């Protein structure tokens, strides 16, 4: 009897790592397919989309800002900057249509918001009490590392984010990021795509769509 019980315990212990590995692979399956799709978009095509949908005032950020800071000490807990890609693809509003996030820079994103029909939002400062973009626009204007914008396109129809007239467009400002990627989170028991940002103090946070607007949650907490 003891031998049989020991054998069963040993079998479970051997099976557990395999089950854990299987669970991990399924949770990241969407991001692994979205990354190659983003990599296939050339900088010229991406720039053309930005200028068409948001105006010529935006510049696509092709390299992590920290890579241009002279004398910066390389720390072992820093984000992997080799994974930098200015284009993220996912379904961020949960409607089943492909959306896009483009990392860019602009001195003042509000100037052409009416002309190009996009909404400027500041979920980071809004989380801490005051996120009026007309006031917070200049908060990071002189910060070469964190003066980045997230250009978000909610796709429409079969063409998704490449559609002539997207479903909606947003410019998220003042997010303190050194690296961004697509994350999979759960909101109200439903799996959703979110924007994961690696901040300068090694904290990973999320930008997500709550059905009405984009919100910021520090540390990737509960949505």
N, CA, C and O of each residue as an XYZ file, in Angstrom:
892
protein
N       0.835     -1.214      0.000
C       0.000      0.000      0.000
C       0.868      1.262      0.000
O       0.604      2.216     -0.732
N       1.936      1.243      0.860
C       2.802      2.412      0.916
C       3.525      2.630     -0.403
O       3.699      3.763     -0.850
N       3.945      1.525     -1.022
C       4.659      1.625     -2.308
C       3.758      2.231     -3.367
O       4.195      3.080     -4.145
N       2.481      1.795     -3.405
C       1.525      2.311     -4.386
C       1.286      3.800     -4.180
O       1.217      4.553     -5.151
N       1.157      4.238     -2.919
C       0.920      5.655     -2.627
C       2.121      6.483     -3.045
O       1.970      7.563     -3.616
N       3.326      5.973     -2.757
C       4.536      6.683     -3.129
C       4.636      6.845     -4.641
O       5.058      7.894     -5.128
N       4.251      5.815     -5.379
C       4.306      5.861     -6.842
C       3.356      6.914     -7.397
O       3.694      7.636     -8.335
N       2.157      6.997     -6.804
C       1.199      7.994     -7.269
C       1.712      9.410     -7.022
O       1.575     10.279     -7.883
N       2.309      9.649     -5.833
C       2.862     10.966     -5.519
C       3.978     11.326     -6.490
O       4.043     12.454     -6.980
N       4.856     10.364     -6.768
C       5.956     10.591     -7.689
C       5.455     10.929     -9.074
O       6.027     11.791     -9.740
N       4.389     10.264     -9.528
C       3.810     10.520    -10.851
C       3.273     11.948    -10.949
O       3.475     12.628    -11.955
N       2.575     12.405     -9.874
C       2.009     13.760     -9.869
C       3.103     14.802     -9.902
O       2.986     15.807    -10.603
N       4.195     14.567     -9.130
C       5.300     15.519     -9.095
C       5.975     15.640    -10.459
O       6.392     16.728    -10.857
N       6.079     14.537    -11.161
C       6.691     14.558    -12.501
C       5.790     15.228    -13.514
O       6.275     15.865    -14.449
N       4.464     15.093    -13.340
C       3.508     15.647    -14.301
C       3.307     17.138    -14.103
O       2.990     17.840    -15.063
N       3.481     17.643    -12.890
C       3.181     19.044    -12.572
C       3.946     20.035    -13.437
O       3.325     20.962    -13.958
N       5.305     19.891    -13.628
C       6.006     20.860    -14.491
C       5.472     20.900    -15.906
O       5.427     21.966    -16.521
N       5.068     19.760    -16.433
C       4.539     19.726    -17.803
C       3.238     20.495    -17.904
O       3.009     21.229    -18.866
N       2.370     20.318    -16.881
C       1.098     21.040    -16.884
C       1.308     22.529    -16.746
O       0.603     23.315    -17.380
N       2.278     22.939    -15.914
C       2.577     24.358    -15.724
C       3.084     24.969    -17.021
O       2.664     26.061    -17.402
N       3.987     24.266    -17.700
C       4.527     24.771    -18.959
C       3.437     24.926    -20.003
O       3.439     25.883    -20.777
N       2.497     23.975    -20.022
C       1.388     24.048    -20.988
C       0.533     25.269    -20.716
O       0.138     25.974    -21.644
N       0.248     25.521    -19.464
C      -0.574     26.674    -19.105
C       0.092     27.975    -19.484
O      -0.579     28.902    -19.938
N       1.418     28.065    -19.305
C       2.135     29.286    -19.647
C       2.137     29.527    -21.143
O       1.992     30.668    -21.583
N       2.298     28.481    -21.931
C       2.366     28.663    -23.378
C       1.036     29.128    -23.941
O       1.021     29.938    -24.869
N      -0.076     28.648    -23.418
C      -1.360     29.058    -23.939
C      -1.677     30.497    -23.570
O      -2.377     31.171    -24.326
N      -1.190     30.999    -22.435
C      -1.498     32.357    -21.996
C      -0.777     33.408    -22.820
O      -1.177     34.572    -22.817
N       0.290     33.019    -23.535
C       1.050     33.986    -24.314
C       0.924     33.750    -25.814
O       1.683     34.325    -26.594
N      -0.009     32.925    -26.223
C      -0.095     32.555    -27.631
C      -0.431     33.728    -28.527
O       0.105     33.822    -29.631
N      -1.318     34.644    -28.082
C      -1.718     35.758    -28.929
C      -0.573     36.719    -29.194
O      -0.397     37.170    -30.325
N       0.221     37.044    -28.155
C       1.309     37.987    -28.318
C       2.381     37.433    -29.251
O       3.020     38.195    -29.977
N       2.590     36.095    -29.240
C       3.609     35.501    -30.088
C       3.227     35.584    -31.557
O       4.108     35.601    -32.417
N       1.936     35.636    -31.865
C       1.515     35.762    -33.258
C       1.415     37.219    -33.676
O       1.598     37.536    -34.851
N       1.126     38.118    -32.727
C       0.997     39.531    -33.061
C       2.345     40.180    -33.329
O       2.446     41.078    -34.165
N       3.398     39.728    -32.618
C       4.718     40.331    -32.777
C       5.270     40.202    -34.199
O       5.747     41.196    -34.747
N       5.225     39.003    -34.823
C       5.696     38.901    -36.203
C       4.888     39.774    -37.160
O       5.448     40.331    -38.104
N       3.589     39.901    -36.934
C       2.760     40.736    -37.797
C       3.197     42.188    -37.719
O       3.236     42.879    -38.737
N       3.525     42.656    -36.527
C       4.000     44.038    -36.362
C       5.356     44.227    -37.014
O       5.624     45.275    -37.602
N       6.218     43.216    -36.915
C       7.556     43.311    -37.480
C       7.534     43.398    -39.003
O       8.484     43.895    -39.608
N       6.469     42.924    -39.620
C       6.375     42.926    -41.081
C       5.981     44.279    -41.652
O       6.028     44.473    -42.866
N       5.597     45.211    -40.800
C       5.220     46.544    -41.258
C       6.471     47.416    -41.319
O       7.151     47.597    -40.309
N       6.777     47.956    -42.496
C       7.977     48.769    -42.653
C       7.801     50.131    -41.997
O       6.679     50.579    -41.762
N       8.918     50.784    -41.706
C       8.877     52.108    -41.104
C       8.195     53.109    -42.037
O       7.477     53.998    -41.580
N       8.419     52.962    -43.335
C       7.795     53.867    -44.308
C       6.276     53.726    -44.276
O       5.557     54.725    -44.292
N       5.790     52.488    -44.232
C       4.342     52.261    -44.180
C       3.754     52.774    -42.868
O       2.671     53.360    -42.850
N       4.476     52.547    -41.772
C       3.995     52.984    -40.465
C       3.941     54.509    -40.389
O       2.989     55.080    -39.856
N       4.964     55.156    -40.924
C       4.998     56.620    -40.944
C       3.858     57.179    -41.789
O       3.261     58.198    -41.444
N       3.564     56.509    -42.890
C       2.466     56.948    -43.756
C       1.128     56.864    -43.028
O       0.289     57.754    -43.163
N       0.927     55.789    -42.253
C      -0.307     55.638    -41.479
C      -0.417     56.744    -40.431
O      -1.481     57.339    -40.257
N       0.678     57.012    -39.743
C       0.680     58.052    -38.711
C       0.350     59.417    -39.295
O      -0.476     60.146    -38.746
N       0.988     59.762    -40.396
C       0.746     61.068    -41.007
C      -0.679     61.186    -41.543
O      -1.273     62.263    -41.503
N      -1.220     60.094    -42.036
C      -2.576     60.117    -42.582
C      -3.625     60.210    -41.477
O      -4.617     60.925    -41.621
N      -3.410     59.493    -40.379
C      -4.424     59.418    -39.327
C      -4.232     60.435    -38.203
O      -5.189     60.787    -37.513
N      -2.982     60.913    -38.014
C      -2.716     61.808    -36.897
C      -2.025     63.111    -37.287
O      -1.968     64.042    -36.483
N      -1.502     63.191    -38.507
C      -0.857     64.422    -38.942
C       0.653     64.326    -38.956
O       1.234     63.397    -38.396
N       1.281     65.291    -39.600
C       2.735     65.282    -39.797
C       3.519     65.700    -38.554
O       4.747     65.624    -38.544
N       2.824     66.139    -37.514
C       3.514     66.576    -36.309
C       4.068     65.434    -35.476
O       4.878     65.666    -34.579
N       3.644     64.191    -35.757
C       4.107     63.037    -34.994
C       5.273     62.349    -35.693
O       5.300     62.213    -36.916
N       6.226     61.925    -34.888
C       7.390     61.189    -35.380
C       7.423     59.816    -34.723
O       7.378     59.712    -33.497
N       7.501     58.773    -35.523
C       7.571     57.409    -35.005
C       8.903     57.230    -34.268
O       9.959     57.581    -34.793
N       8.847     56.689    -33.069
C      10.051     56.481    -32.256
C      10.597     55.086    -32.561
O      10.010     54.081    -32.159
N      11.708     55.032    -33.263
C      12.234     53.760    -33.764
C      13.229     53.079    -32.831
O      13.621     51.936    -33.069
N      13.638     53.774    -31.771
C      14.595     53.193    -30.828
C      14.219     53.602    -29.410
O      13.669     54.686    -29.212
N      14.498     52.771    -28.432
C      14.171     53.116    -27.044
C      14.912     54.375    -26.622
O      16.117     54.470    -26.854
N      14.244     55.343    -26.012
C      14.887     56.600    -25.617
C      16.104     56.409    -24.720
O      17.067     57.169    -24.817
N      16.074     55.407    -23.852
C      17.195     55.181    -22.947
C      18.477     54.824    -23.682
O      19.572     55.015    -23.152
N      18.346     54.301    -24.910
C      19.531     53.914    -25.674
C      20.332     55.127    -26.129
O      21.484     54.993    -26.540
N      19.728     56.309    -26.056
C      20.410     57.531    -26.503
C      20.917     58.380    -25.340
O      21.447     59.473    -25.543
N      20.750     57.864    -24.115
C      21.217     58.596    -22.949
C      22.662     58.224    -22.679
O      22.945     57.098    -22.271
N      23.564     59.140    -22.899
C      24.986     58.875    -22.719
C      25.353     58.635    -21.268
O      24.848     59.311    -20.372
N      26.243     57.661    -21.035
C      26.726     57.391    -19.692
C      25.774     56.595    -18.838
O      26.038     56.404    -17.651
N      24.669     56.122    -19.398
C      23.709     55.346    -18.617
C      24.313     53.997    -18.246
O      24.919     53.332    -19.086
N      24.152     53.607    -17.027
C      24.686     52.343    -16.541
C      23.709     51.220    -16.844
O      22.520     51.329    -16.546
N      24.203     50.150    -17.430
C      23.352     49.019    -17.770
C      23.092     48.199    -16.514
O      24.030     47.707    -15.886
N      21.818     48.049    -16.146
C      21.434     47.281    -14.969
C      20.819     45.946    -15.409
O      20.208     45.853    -16.473
N      20.988     44.943    -14.594
C      20.483     43.624    -14.968
C      18.973     43.551    -14.949
O      18.394     42.667    -15.581
N      18.299     44.482    -14.220
C      16.842     44.433    -14.126
C      16.159     45.401    -15.071
O      14.963     45.658    -14.936
N      16.907     45.947    -16.032
C      16.308     46.840    -17.009
C      15.563     46.041    -18.069
O      15.858     44.864    -18.277
N      14.577     46.684    -18.758
C      13.873     46.005    -19.851
C      14.821     45.598    -20.969
O      15.884     46.195    -21.138
N      14.438     44.590    -21.724
C      15.228     44.137    -22.867
C      14.951     45.055    -24.051
O      13.973     44.876    -24.776
N      15.834     46.048    -24.239
C      15.590     47.049    -25.273
C      15.694     46.494    -26.690
O      15.237     47.128    -27.641
N      16.297     45.308    -26.835
C      16.383     44.712    -28.174
C      15.002     44.306    -28.670
O      14.818     44.056    -29.861
N      14.019     44.237    -27.751
C      12.655     43.858    -28.135
C      11.827     45.060    -28.554
O      10.627     44.922    -28.789
N      12.438     46.241    -28.654
C      11.708     47.469    -28.987
C      11.061     47.369    -30.366
O      11.706     46.990    -31.343
N       9.787     47.711    -30.426
C       9.068     47.813    -31.685
C       8.051     48.937    -31.523
O       7.249     48.895    -30.590
N       8.055     49.940    -32.399
C       7.124     51.061    -32.249
C       5.676     50.712    -32.561
O       4.787     51.539    -32.356
N       5.423     49.497    -33.055
C       4.066     49.087    -33.407
C       3.637     47.874    -32.585
O       4.321     46.851    -32.556
N       2.495     48.009    -31.920
C       1.889     46.903    -31.182
C       0.528     46.602    -31.807
O      -0.232     47.522    -32.108
N       0.221     45.340    -31.999
C      -1.040     44.945    -32.611
C      -1.816     44.039    -31.663
O      -1.268     43.083    -31.115
N      -3.096     44.350    -31.477
C      -3.944     43.548    -30.609
C      -5.382     44.011    -30.738
O      -5.686     44.899    -31.534
N      -6.261     43.415    -29.960
C      -7.670     43.839    -29.930
C      -7.905     44.551    -28.599
O      -8.368     43.941    -27.635
N      -7.589     45.823    -28.553
C      -7.571     46.543    -27.288
C      -8.956     46.982    -26.803
O      -9.148     47.216    -25.609
N      -9.919     47.095    -27.720
C     -11.268     47.485    -27.289
C     -12.229     46.301    -27.237
O     -13.413     46.473    -26.946
N     -11.722     45.099    -27.519
C     -12.497     43.889    -27.335
C     -13.639     43.661    -28.302
O     -14.585     42.945    -27.973
N     -13.577     44.255    -29.502
C     -14.668     44.080    -30.462
C     -14.363     43.028    -31.520
O     -15.157     42.822    -32.438
N     -13.213     42.359    -31.395
C     -12.859     41.315    -32.342
C     -12.154     41.808    -33.585
O     -11.847     41.013    -34.474
N     -11.888     43.115    -33.671
C     -11.213     43.705    -34.828
C      -9.807     44.144    -34.407
O      -9.610     44.641    -33.298
N      -8.843     43.956    -35.294
C      -7.450     44.253    -34.990
C      -7.207     45.753    -34.822
O      -7.573     46.552    -35.684
N      -6.584     46.123    -33.696
C      -6.230     47.510    -33.392
C      -4.710     47.668    -33.396
O      -3.973     46.687    -33.493
N      -4.256     48.907    -33.289
C      -2.815     49.151    -33.277
C      -2.456     50.243    -32.283
O      -3.234     51.162    -32.025
N      -1.260     50.114    -31.735
C      -0.651     51.153    -30.897
C       0.692     51.500    -31.522
O       1.508     50.616    -31.783
N       0.920     52.779    -31.759
C       2.159     53.233    -32.369
C       2.845     54.196    -31.400
O       2.236     55.165    -30.948
N       4.101     53.928    -31.086
C       4.857     54.792    -30.180
C       5.451     55.940    -30.980
O       6.190     55.721    -31.940
N       5.127     57.159    -30.584
C       5.552     58.328    -31.347
C       5.882     59.482    -30.405
O       5.799     59.357    -29.183
N       6.255     60.601    -31.006
C       6.590     61.792    -30.231
C       6.041     63.023    -30.951
O       6.066     63.099    -32.179
N       5.551     63.974    -30.179
C       5.033     65.225    -30.731
C       5.144     66.296    -29.652
O       4.871     66.021    -28.483
N       5.538     67.509    -30.024
C       5.687     68.577    -29.038
C       4.343     68.974    -28.432
O       4.273     69.351    -27.262
N       3.283     68.889    -29.225
C       1.947     69.230    -28.723
C       0.906     68.446    -29.502
O       0.547     68.813    -30.621
N       0.426     67.368    -28.906
C      -0.525     66.480    -29.594
C      -1.903     67.098    -29.747
O      -2.706     66.614    -30.544
N      -2.194     68.146    -29.008
C      -3.525     68.748    -29.056
C      -3.769     69.586    -30.306
O      -4.912     69.764    -30.726
N      -2.707     70.092    -30.891
C      -2.837     71.075    -31.972
C      -3.695     70.575    -33.126
O      -4.560     71.302    -33.614
N      -3.466     69.350    -33.563
C      -4.188     68.837    -34.743
C      -5.253     67.800    -34.381
O      -5.714     67.055    -35.246
N      -5.642     67.752    -33.116
C      -6.624     66.745    -32.697
C      -7.979     66.922    -33.378
O      -8.625     65.934    -33.727
N      -8.411     68.148    -33.570
C      -9.690     68.399    -34.239
C      -9.614     68.091    -35.729
O     -10.538     67.512    -36.301
N      -8.515     68.479    -36.347
C      -8.357     68.283    -37.792
C      -8.315     66.804    -38.166
O      -8.814     66.411    -39.220
N      -7.715     65.982    -37.294
C      -7.566     64.555    -37.608
C      -8.499     63.663    -36.775
O      -8.417     62.436    -36.837
N      -9.369     64.286    -36.011
C     -10.441     63.574    -35.302
C      -9.922     62.494    -34.349
O     -10.411     61.365    -34.357
N      -8.942     62.845    -33.541
C      -8.500     61.928    -32.501
C      -8.636     62.616    -31.143
O      -8.666     63.843    -31.048
N      -8.716     61.798    -30.102
C      -8.881     62.327    -28.752
C      -7.590     62.173    -27.968
O      -7.000     61.093    -27.942
N      -7.150     63.247    -27.329
C      -5.957     63.214    -26.489
C      -6.378     62.900    -25.052
O      -7.295     63.521    -24.514
N      -5.702     61.935    -24.442
C      -6.056     61.518    -23.089
C      -4.798     61.282    -22.254
O      -3.743     60.945    -22.790
N      -4.916     61.461    -20.948
C      -3.786     61.310    -20.034
C      -4.188     60.383    -18.880
O      -4.417     60.857    -17.767
N      -4.276     59.081    -19.127
C      -4.712     58.143    -18.080
C      -3.757     58.044    -16.902
O      -4.176     57.716    -15.791
N      -2.473     58.325    -17.131
C      -1.484     58.239    -16.046
C      -1.781     59.292    -14.972
O      -1.942     58.949    -13.801
N      -1.853     60.558    -15.359
C      -2.130     61.608    -14.383
C      -3.577     61.571    -13.905
O      -3.880     61.996    -12.790
N      -4.466     61.061    -14.751
C      -5.856     60.914    -14.345
C      -5.966     59.924    -13.181
O      -6.773     60.112    -12.270
N      -5.159     58.884    -13.220
C      -5.150     57.893    -12.139
C      -4.751     58.531    -10.809
O      -5.233     58.132     -9.749
N      -3.864     59.526    -10.877
C      -3.382     60.164     -9.658
C      -4.144     61.445     -9.307
O      -3.730     62.204     -8.431
N      -5.262     61.673    -10.004
C      -6.145     62.748     -9.566
C      -6.467     63.844    -10.545
O      -7.502     64.497    -10.411
N      -5.595     64.077    -11.552
C      -5.894     65.164    -12.481
C      -5.266     64.879    -13.836
O      -4.044     64.928    -13.981
N      -6.100     64.579    -14.832
C      -5.584     64.198    -16.141
C      -6.100     65.035    -17.288
O      -6.316     64.516    -18.383
N      -6.304     66.341    -17.054
C      -6.753     67.234    -18.126
C      -5.588     67.504    -19.074
O      -4.645     68.195    -18.689
N      -5.622     66.980    -20.306
C      -4.487     67.119    -21.227
C      -4.097     68.569    -21.531
O      -2.929     68.845    -21.806
N      -5.049     69.488    -21.486
C      -4.705     70.888    -21.762
C      -3.761     71.451    -20.699
O      -3.033     72.411    -20.949
N      -3.784     70.844    -19.511
C      -2.910     71.277    -18.420
C      -1.671     70.389    -18.326
O      -0.567     70.889    -18.109
N      -1.844     69.079    -18.487
C      -0.747     68.134    -18.273
C       0.122     67.914    -19.508
O       1.122     67.200    -19.436
N      -0.244     68.519    -20.641
C       0.497     68.312    -21.885
C       1.989     68.588    -21.737
O       2.809     67.884    -22.326
N       2.349     69.606    -20.958
C       3.745     70.021    -20.856
C       4.498     69.370    -19.702
O       5.657     69.707    -19.460
N       3.869     68.450    -18.989
C       4.518     67.853    -17.822
C       5.849     67.187    -18.171
O       6.827     67.333    -17.438
N       5.888     66.455    -19.291
C       7.101     65.733    -19.686
C       7.739     66.300    -20.951
O       8.533     65.628    -21.609
N       7.392     67.524    -21.283
C       7.860     68.115    -22.544
C       9.383     68.179    -22.640
O       9.942     68.035    -23.727
N      10.052     68.392    -21.516
C      11.504     68.527    -21.520
C      12.225     67.243    -21.107
O      13.442     67.245    -20.919
N      11.485     66.164    -20.970
C      12.070     64.884    -20.579
C      12.292     64.032    -21.825
O      11.325     63.522    -22.390
N      13.537     63.863    -22.270
C      13.794     63.122    -23.522
C      13.479     61.638    -23.440
O      13.381     60.965    -24.466
N      13.318     61.125    -22.229
C      13.041     59.702    -22.065
C      11.548     59.416    -22.026
O      11.091     58.417    -22.581
N      10.786     60.286    -21.373
C       9.380     59.988    -21.112
C       8.397     60.895    -21.845
O       7.213     60.910    -21.509
N       8.854     61.641    -22.824
C       7.922     62.489    -23.586
C       7.392     61.753    -24.815
O       7.414     62.273    -25.930
N       6.920     60.542    -24.584
C       6.414     59.701    -25.671
C       4.890     59.683    -25.684
O       4.247     59.895    -24.656
N       4.328     59.428    -26.849
C       2.884     59.310    -27.019
C       2.544     57.917    -27.534
O       3.314     57.312    -28.280
N       1.394     57.423    -27.132
C       0.871     56.172    -27.677
C      -0.283     56.523    -28.605
O      -1.331     56.986    -28.155
N      -0.087     56.302    -29.897
C      -1.145     56.555    -30.883
C      -1.943     55.268    -31.036
O      -1.427     54.255    -31.507
N      -3.193     55.321    -30.636
C      -4.023     54.113    -30.628
C      -5.103     54.208    -31.693
O      -5.860     55.177    -31.749
N      -5.163     53.187    -32.535
C      -6.165     53.128    -33.597
C      -7.077     51.938    -33.345
O      -6.620     50.795    -33.350
N      -8.359     52.194    -33.125
C      -9.341     51.118    -33.026
C      -9.778     50.781    -34.441
O     -10.366     51.614    -35.130
N      -9.492     49.565    -34.872
C      -9.738     49.171    -36.241
C     -11.210     49.054    -36.604
O     -12.092     49.011    -35.747
N     -11.437     49.005    -37.909
C     -12.801     48.902    -38.429
C     -12.837     47.918    -39.593
O     -12.011     47.985    -40.504
N     -13.804     47.006    -39.551
C     -13.993     46.071    -40.660
C     -12.837     45.120    -40.861
O     -12.036     44.896    -39.952
N     -12.751     44.557    -42.064
C     -11.736     43.570    -42.381
C     -10.329     44.150    -42.390
O      -9.361     43.433    -42.134
N     -10.207     45.441    -42.682
C      -8.882     46.063    -42.751
C      -8.337     46.424    -41.372
O      -7.157     46.749    -41.235
N      -9.187     46.369    -40.358
C      -8.721     46.643    -39.007
C      -8.149     48.041    -38.855
O      -8.755     49.019    -39.293
N      -6.981     48.133    -38.233
C      -6.355     49.436    -37.965
C      -5.857     50.131    -39.232
O      -5.535     51.318    -39.199
N      -5.790     49.410    -40.335
C      -5.368     50.016    -41.598
C      -6.540     50.629    -42.380
O      -6.339     51.171    -43.467
N      -7.733     50.549    -41.847
C      -8.917     51.061    -42.547
C      -8.803     52.550    -42.846
O      -8.161     53.301    -42.111
N      -9.430     52.955    -43.927
C      -9.433     54.368    -44.320
C     -10.017     55.232    -43.200
O      -9.479     56.290    -42.877
N     -11.108     54.775    -42.622
C     -11.739     55.483    -41.505
C     -11.854     54.520    -40.323
O     -12.798     53.734    -40.250
N     -10.904     54.581    -39.408
C     -10.944     53.693    -38.245
C     -12.153     53.974    -37.352
O     -12.804     55.011    -37.473
N     -12.431     53.050    -36.474
C     -13.542     53.189    -35.540
C     -13.330     54.369    -34.599
O     -14.262     55.126    -34.326
N     -12.109     54.523    -34.108
C     -11.776     55.635    -33.206
C     -10.264     55.771    -33.124
O      -9.529     54.830    -33.422
N      -9.801     56.966    -32.711
C      -8.363     57.213    -32.580
C      -8.090     57.973    -31.283
O      -8.830     58.881    -30.907
N      -7.008     57.579    -30.608
C      -6.642     58.204    -29.339
C      -5.134     58.475    -29.319
O      -4.349     57.747    -29.925
N      -4.758     59.524    -28.616
C      -3.352     59.794    -28.331
C      -3.199     59.829    -26.819
O      -3.724     60.720    -26.151
N      -2.475     58.851    -26.286
C      -2.240     58.767    -24.848
C      -0.904     59.442    -24.545
O       0.126     59.067    -25.106
N      -0.922     60.435    -23.659
C       0.285     61.196    -23.345
C       0.767     60.897    -21.922
O       0.037     60.348    -21.097
N       2.020     61.277    -21.666
C       2.616     61.261    -20.317
C       2.750     59.884    -19.679
O       2.822     59.784    -18.454
N       2.785     58.831    -20.473
C       3.004     57.501    -19.902
C       4.514     57.298    -19.718
O       5.256     57.365    -20.697
N       4.986     57.051    -18.488
C       6.418     56.869    -18.256
C       6.886     55.483    -18.683
O       6.906     54.558    -17.872
N       7.254     55.338    -19.927
C       7.618     54.010    -20.424
C       9.016     53.979    -21.010
O       9.485     54.949    -21.607
N       9.665     52.848    -20.827
C      10.948     52.587    -21.472
C      10.801     51.473    -22.510
O      11.646     51.310    -23.390
N       9.721     50.717    -22.390
C       9.430     49.636    -23.324
C       7.946     49.334    -23.236
O       7.352     49.438    -22.163
N       7.340     48.960    -24.360
C       5.912     48.642    -24.377
C       5.683     47.338    -25.127
O       6.422     47.003    -26.053
N       4.654     46.607    -24.718
C       4.318     45.344    -25.365
C       2.835     45.070    -25.155
O       2.163     45.754    -24.383
N       2.337     44.053    -25.857
C       0.937     43.654    -25.697
C       0.848     42.650    -24.553
O       1.598     41.676    -24.508
N      -0.076     42.899    -23.633
C      -0.284     41.990    -22.503
C      -1.701     41.444    -22.552
O      -2.596     42.052    -23.140
N      -1.892     40.295    -21.931
C      -3.216     39.684    -21.852
C      -3.667     39.723    -20.406
O      -3.007     39.178    -19.521
N      -4.776     40.361    -20.178
C      -5.284     40.529    -18.821
C      -6.731     40.046    -18.762
O      -7.327     39.691    -19.779
N      -7.269     40.041    -17.572
C      -8.660     39.642    -17.369
C      -9.426     40.780    -16.737
O      -9.028     41.305    -15.697
N     -10.524     41.164    -17.363
C     -11.378     42.225    -16.822
C     -12.821     41.736    -16.835
O     -13.362     41.388    -17.884
N     -13.433     41.715    -15.659
C     -14.799     41.226    -15.507
C     -14.936     39.818    -16.099
O     -15.880     39.512    -16.828
N     -13.950     38.971    -15.751
C     -13.911     37.563    -16.149
C     -13.777     37.367    -17.664
O     -14.057     36.285    -18.180
N     -13.350     38.408    -18.365
C     -13.172     38.323    -19.812
C     -11.723     38.637    -20.163
O     -11.139     39.588    -19.645
N     -11.150     37.825    -21.050
C      -9.783     38.041    -21.489
C      -9.710     39.241    -22.424
O     -10.466     39.328    -23.391
N      -8.796     40.168    -22.133
C      -8.660     41.373    -22.950
C      -7.187     41.637    -23.245
O      -6.307     41.199    -22.504
N      -6.930     42.358    -24.336
C      -5.584     42.822    -24.637
C      -5.376     44.179    -23.981
O      -6.278     45.015    -23.958
N      -4.191     44.384    -23.454
C      -3.846     45.655    -22.822
C      -2.437     46.041    -23.246
O      -1.720     45.244    -23.850
N      -2.049     47.261    -22.927
C      -0.706     47.751    -23.250
C       0.132     47.679    -21.989
O      -0.147     48.369    -21.008
N       1.139     46.859    -22.015
C       2.047     46.757    -20.867
C       3.208     47.720    -21.066
O       3.849     47.714    -22.117
N       3.478     48.536    -20.072
C       4.585     49.486    -20.141
C       5.576     49.199    -19.031
O       5.200     49.018    -17.873
N       6.853     49.160    -19.402
C       7.930     48.999    -18.427
C       8.391     50.398    -18.039
O       8.858     51.160    -18.886
N       8.263     50.730    -16.780
C       8.620     52.062    -16.316
C      10.072     52.110    -15.845
O      10.718     51.075    -15.676
N      10.572     53.324    -15.636
C      11.980     53.513    -15.308
C      12.375     52.927    -13.970
O      13.552     52.643    -13.748
N      11.408     52.736    -13.063
C      11.721     52.178    -11.751
C      11.424     50.688    -11.692
O      11.127     50.151    -10.624
N      11.504     50.026    -12.828
C      11.340     48.570    -12.986
C       9.934     48.082    -12.666
O       9.733     46.890    -12.432
N       8.973     48.973    -12.652
C       7.580     48.587    -12.443
C       6.911     48.366    -13.793
O       7.087     49.165    -14.713
N       6.150     47.291    -13.915
C       5.368     47.038    -15.117
C       3.918     47.419    -14.847
O       3.300     46.904    -13.915
N       3.379     48.313    -15.656
C       2.005     48.773    -15.473
C       1.201     48.520    -16.737
O       1.756     48.143    -17.769
N      -0.105     48.725    -16.654
C      -0.985     48.455    -17.785
C      -1.800     49.680    -18.167
O      -2.258     50.431    -17.306
N      -1.971     49.869    -19.460
C      -2.926     50.827    -20.019
C      -4.011     49.981    -20.669
O      -3.707     49.141    -21.517
N      -5.271     50.183    -20.292
C      -6.327     49.327    -20.824
C      -7.597     50.137    -21.107
O      -7.814     51.211    -20.546
N      -8.415     49.592    -21.984
C      -9.687     50.192    -22.390
C     -10.787     49.686    -21.471
O     -10.979     48.476    -21.351
N     -11.514     50.592    -20.820
C     -12.557     50.166    -19.881
C     -13.955     50.192    -20.490
O     -14.951     50.028    -19.785
N     -14.020     50.397    -21.788
C     -15.303     50.472    -22.482
C     -15.672     51.886    -22.884
O     -16.482     52.100    -23.786
N     -15.061     52.862    -22.194
C     -15.326     54.269    -22.496
C     -14.049     55.076    -22.710
O     -14.020     56.013    -23.507
N     -12.994     54.701    -21.989
C     -11.744     55.441    -22.088
C     -10.574     54.545    -21.691
O     -10.768     53.452    -21.158
N      -9.353     55.025    -21.958
C      -8.164     54.295    -21.551
C      -7.792     54.678    -20.131
O      -7.823     55.848    -19.751
N      -7.439     53.660    -19.356
C      -7.086     53.850    -17.957
C      -5.721     53.264    -17.655
O      -5.237     52.384    -18.367
N      -5.117     53.750    -16.609
C      -3.783     53.305    -16.182
C      -3.908     52.592    -14.844
O      -4.576     53.078    -13.932
N      -3.261     51.435    -14.733
C      -3.218     50.746    -13.447
C      -1.769     50.409    -13.127
O      -1.161     49.616    -13.845
N      -1.197     50.981    -12.077
C       0.221     50.753    -11.750
C       0.468     49.340    -11.272
O      -0.357     48.741    -10.581
N       1.625     48.818    -11.656
C       1.998     47.489    -11.208
C       1.231     46.363    -11.853
O       1.379     45.209    -11.450
N       0.401     46.669    -12.860
C      -0.371     45.623    -13.533
C      -1.375     44.963    -12.632
O      -1.581     43.751    -12.705
N      -2.012     45.755    -11.769
C      -2.981     45.209    -10.810
C      -4.280     44.796    -11.458
O      -4.354     44.614    -12.673
N      -5.303     44.651    -10.639
C      -6.609     44.215    -11.113
C      -7.255     45.282    -11.987
O      -7.268     46.460    -11.629
N      -7.790     44.867    -13.133
C      -8.428     45.821    -14.040
C      -9.849     46.094    -13.598
O     -10.555     46.875    -14.236
